[in-house]
């Protein structure tokens, strides 16, 4: 495994703390994933890792200043493909992009946060720009066009708007996934399933960061929009006691309470994909009612 001494940046914000968390794990992760990329025996390649970045627009997307902080979990970031020029195109495939040529802290920081600016007075030339992994997250969650039109993201914000209306509080939301590295394979049967075990194993050994993300982001509420199929992963990833989650509403079997130390409220509900608006709203209404009664 390549060894690089990552030098942490000064932590002035939550985003800085997240960058340092990812910076200490990225080289180990990439060293293992490089073997998967270059060995033809592995049909499914890994998508790029999901790295959280809070929006710098606190007026529109508050989190640090919110009265209620909510973390919403999905399952996996399949086909998490990249944008822009991120380095050596020869090693990039149709799946997703990893820069396996990291040599120092600056390379790691560029891989995470990119090297570009929206400042017209200090604008980089196109050939100088490089987009980082957090840019993919930003585009997915905060941009008004493109990938932000994803069904999961729209449903997530639909729930947040309902929660704000019912509680009368300003709610900040951050999106996360139980599996931080999904399948990079595209096409039917390729991008709509969990990663194979060899990818999950690498993530578990080199990129076990969810507990630290929760510690850094300090959500008041955690909602798993994951459905019943990945309850074992919730227990494993958050180091919870085994056993069934308690029922919240007997008429809604996929809505269950999850007890997480240090978190005011947590629950698991349906995955919003391919659910009618009527069903999704019914689950949201029951979930929000339980939230109001318990926080």
Legacy VTK file of the C-alpha trace (Angstrom):
# vtk DataFile Version 3.0
C-alpha trace
ASCII
DATASET POLYDATA
POINTS 295 float
0.000 0.000 0.000
1.231 3.496 -0.860
2.014 5.504 2.261
1.516 9.273 2.345
1.616 11.360 5.514
-1.508 13.500 5.196
-1.020 16.924 6.798
-4.402 18.119 8.141
-5.653 21.549 7.136
-6.692 24.124 9.734
-10.242 23.357 10.819
-12.299 26.542 10.566
-15.565 24.876 9.559
-17.441 21.586 9.497
-16.335 21.124 5.887
-12.703 21.417 6.985
-13.235 18.673 9.574
-14.821 16.456 6.932
-11.906 17.088 4.552
-9.435 16.010 7.226
-11.484 12.892 7.954
-11.481 11.875 4.301
-7.871 12.925 3.815
-6.673 10.413 6.380
-8.523 7.541 4.652
-8.245 8.280 0.944
-4.813 6.801 0.203
-5.608 3.468 1.840
-8.914 3.290 -0.009
-7.365 4.139 -3.372
-4.513 1.669 -2.948
-7.027 -1.139 -2.547
-9.406 0.059 -5.260
-6.582 0.330 -7.809
-6.238 -3.454 -7.727
-9.941 -3.809 -8.605
-9.662 -1.338 -11.470
-6.740 -3.037 -13.152
-7.722 -6.688 -12.672
-10.148 -7.888 -15.385
-11.432 -10.631 -13.096
-13.551 -7.983 -11.339
-16.495 -7.247 -13.605
-18.038 -4.637 -11.294
-15.805 -1.641 -10.701
-16.276 0.736 -7.742
-18.020 4.057 -8.141
-16.274 7.085 -6.676
-16.647 7.436 -2.888
-19.365 9.671 -1.468
-17.751 12.592 0.367
-20.134 14.964 2.154
-19.845 18.707 1.638
-22.164 21.246 3.217
-23.410 23.994 0.924
-21.842 27.416 1.398
-25.316 28.933 0.839
-26.611 28.884 4.415
-29.622 31.017 3.464
-30.974 28.431 1.048
-29.424 25.240 2.451
-28.821 25.847 6.163
-27.199 23.220 8.302
-24.837 24.756 10.818
-27.417 27.434 11.712
-30.510 25.197 11.500
-32.821 24.670 14.466
-33.081 20.996 13.534
-30.244 19.146 11.827
-31.302 16.092 9.832
-29.128 13.429 8.207
-30.947 11.335 5.594
-29.406 8.017 4.565
-29.911 6.300 1.245
-28.366 2.977 0.292
-25.498 3.404 -2.181
-24.156 5.868 -4.752
-24.249 3.646 -7.821
-22.851 4.938 -11.114
-21.417 7.899 -9.180
-19.623 9.251 -12.208
-17.458 12.293 -12.317
-17.459 15.614 -14.111
-14.694 17.670 -15.625
-11.008 16.916 -16.012
-9.629 15.198 -12.932
-6.227 13.998 -14.051
-4.858 11.023 -15.924
-7.620 9.960 -18.318
-5.799 6.742 -19.213
-6.784 5.105 -15.947
-10.354 6.341 -16.063
-13.021 3.999 -17.328
-16.673 4.168 -18.266
-17.481 3.632 -14.591
-16.173 6.377 -12.326
-12.927 8.182 -11.762
-10.168 7.655 -9.241
-6.863 9.469 -9.426
-4.405 6.745 -8.451
-1.430 9.083 -8.774
-1.706 10.745 -5.371
1.750 11.567 -4.046
1.338 14.196 -1.309
-1.146 16.165 0.795
-1.840 18.672 -1.981
-2.804 15.851 -4.344
-5.178 14.461 -1.721
-6.780 17.858 -1.119
-7.219 18.387 -4.856
-8.830 14.966 -5.196
-11.281 15.837 -2.409
-12.154 19.458 -3.080
-10.848 20.121 -6.581
-9.055 23.158 -7.875
-11.439 25.695 -9.361
-13.151 28.959 -8.493
-16.284 30.917 -9.319
-14.497 34.175 -8.571
-14.267 36.069 -11.882
-11.261 38.033 -10.633
-9.337 34.858 -9.862
-10.774 32.460 -12.403
-8.681 29.489 -13.466
-8.179 28.641 -17.106
-10.196 25.614 -18.293
-7.074 23.475 -18.543
-6.201 24.409 -14.933
-9.581 23.499 -13.448
-10.033 20.188 -11.720
-13.201 19.046 -9.989
-13.009 17.146 -6.734
-15.151 14.431 -5.203
-17.058 16.943 -3.081
-18.104 18.744 -6.277
-19.999 15.623 -7.317
-21.816 15.678 -3.983
-22.521 19.390 -4.318
-23.972 19.004 -7.809
-26.140 16.101 -6.664
-27.598 17.879 -3.634
-27.596 21.589 -4.308
-27.664 22.408 -8.014
-31.043 23.199 -9.566
-30.418 21.240 -12.752
-28.723 18.028 -13.813
-28.235 15.232 -11.327
-30.038 17.179 -8.583
-33.249 16.151 -10.330
-32.658 12.627 -9.052
-35.774 11.064 -7.537
-34.146 10.363 -4.175
-32.971 13.962 -3.737
-36.387 15.364 -4.635
-38.089 13.045 -2.161
-35.579 13.922 0.543
-36.286 17.641 0.206
-40.012 16.929 0.013
-39.756 15.298 3.447
-37.676 18.205 4.804
-40.270 20.745 3.603
-43.051 18.772 5.305
-40.998 18.599 8.507
-40.446 22.364 8.461
-44.138 23.041 7.927
-45.238 20.752 10.759
-42.610 21.808 13.317
-42.326 25.487 12.418
-38.553 25.132 12.718
-35.767 25.814 10.241
-34.465 22.408 9.189
-31.013 21.734 7.776
-30.451 18.544 5.835
-27.389 16.520 4.893
-27.521 13.437 2.683
-25.469 10.313 3.297
-25.373 6.656 2.211
-24.967 3.452 4.194
-22.597 2.152 1.541
-20.213 4.965 0.666
-18.932 3.240 -2.485
-21.457 1.861 -4.937
-21.311 -0.049 -8.188
-19.712 1.814 -11.061
-21.167 -0.412 -13.746
-23.755 1.203 -15.992
-26.769 -0.194 -17.802
-29.587 -2.588 -16.952
-28.705 -4.806 -14.008
-25.474 -2.934 -13.456
-26.215 0.161 -11.435
-29.280 -0.713 -9.356
-27.997 -3.095 -6.708
-25.562 -3.298 -3.827
-21.857 -3.529 -4.501
-20.238 -6.964 -4.590
-18.602 -8.182 -1.414
-15.076 -7.405 -2.607
-15.949 -3.692 -2.788
-17.821 -3.754 0.530
-14.842 -5.420 2.175
-12.445 -2.707 0.995
-14.800 0.000 2.210
-15.113 -1.659 5.614
-11.333 -1.975 6.016
-10.231 1.381 4.625
-13.167 3.805 4.604
-15.228 3.158 7.733
-16.131 6.827 8.288
-19.882 7.009 9.006
-19.499 7.112 12.784
-17.035 10.002 12.507
-19.275 11.841 10.019
-22.115 11.700 12.551
-19.746 12.893 15.273
-18.661 15.854 13.132
-22.088 16.810 11.742
-24.014 16.234 14.992
-27.469 15.631 13.470
-30.472 15.886 15.802
-32.412 13.462 13.610
-31.273 10.579 11.406
-33.681 9.077 8.879
-32.831 5.915 6.957
-34.790 6.058 3.668
-33.486 2.598 2.907
-36.355 0.139 3.245
-36.212 -3.055 5.252
-33.613 -4.847 3.111
-30.502 -3.241 4.626
-31.333 -3.252 8.348
-28.299 -5.461 9.010
-26.098 -2.808 7.417
-27.590 -0.098 9.645
-26.747 -2.185 12.702
-23.215 -2.928 11.465
-22.301 0.534 10.202
-23.493 2.291 13.361
-22.378 -0.459 15.756
-25.879 -0.972 17.184
-27.278 -3.934 19.143
-28.724 -6.640 16.909
-32.448 -7.291 16.778
-35.534 -5.901 15.094
-36.192 -2.182 15.223
-39.320 -1.199 17.236
-42.529 -0.555 15.290
-43.772 3.036 15.132
-47.093 2.454 13.362
-48.500 -1.055 12.927
-50.224 -0.029 9.700
-46.893 1.024 8.180
-44.580 -2.007 8.495
-41.513 -0.323 6.982
-41.549 2.497 9.527
-39.389 1.575 12.537
-37.606 3.384 15.359
-33.795 3.178 15.506
-32.030 3.985 18.772
-28.630 5.638 18.208
-26.637 6.876 21.220
-26.181 10.648 21.135
-28.886 11.217 18.499
-32.226 12.661 19.628
-34.318 10.708 17.134
-33.736 8.119 14.420
-35.991 5.953 12.284
-35.991 3.717 9.236
-38.637 4.158 6.564
-39.342 3.190 2.955
-36.925 3.784 0.141
-38.649 6.463 -1.962
-37.779 4.990 -5.349
-40.794 3.846 -7.354
-43.219 4.790 -4.568
-46.322 6.820 -5.330
-46.619 10.292 -3.865
-49.595 9.086 -1.827
-47.620 6.268 -0.177
-44.555 8.424 0.405
-46.612 11.213 1.984
-48.424 8.711 4.221
-45.119 7.440 5.599
-43.766 10.973 5.969
-46.846 12.118 7.899
-46.586 9.252 10.395
-42.824 9.719 10.707
-43.112 13.460 11.335
-45.853 12.939 13.901
-43.573 10.572 15.804
-40.683 13.017 15.541
-42.804 15.814 17.026
-43.859 13.579 19.924
-40.303 12.506 20.739
-38.016 15.527 20.411
LINES 1 296
295 0 1 2 3 4 5 6 7 8 9 10 11 12 13 14 15 16 17 18 19 20 21 22 23 24 25 26 27 28 29 30 31 32 33 34 35 36 37 38 39 40 41 42 43 44 45 46 47 48 49 50 51 52 53 54 55 56 57 58 59 60 61 62 63 64 65 66 67 68 69 70 71 72 73 74 75 76 77 78 79 80 81 82 83 84 85 86 87 88 89 90 91 92 93 94 95 96 97 98 99 100 101 102 103 104 105 106 107 108 109 110 111 112 113 114 115 116 117 118 119 120 121 122 123 124 125 126 127 128 129 130 131 132 133 134 135 136 137 138 139 140 141 142 143 144 145 146 147 148 149 150 151 152 153 154 155 156 157 158 159 160 161 162 163 164 165 166 167 168 169 170 171 172 173 174 175 176 177 178 179 180 181 182 183 184 185 186 187 188 189 190 191 192 193 194 195 196 197 198 199 200 201 202 203 204 205 206 207 208 209 210 211 212 213 214 215 216 217 218 219 220 221 222 223 224 225 226 227 228 229 230 231 232 233 234 235 236 237 238 239 240 241 242 243 244 245 246 247 248 249 250 251 252 253 254 255 256 257 258 259 260 261 262 263 264 265 266 267 268 269 270 271 272 273 274 275 276 277 278 279 280 281 282 283 284 285 286 287 288 289 290 291 292 293 294
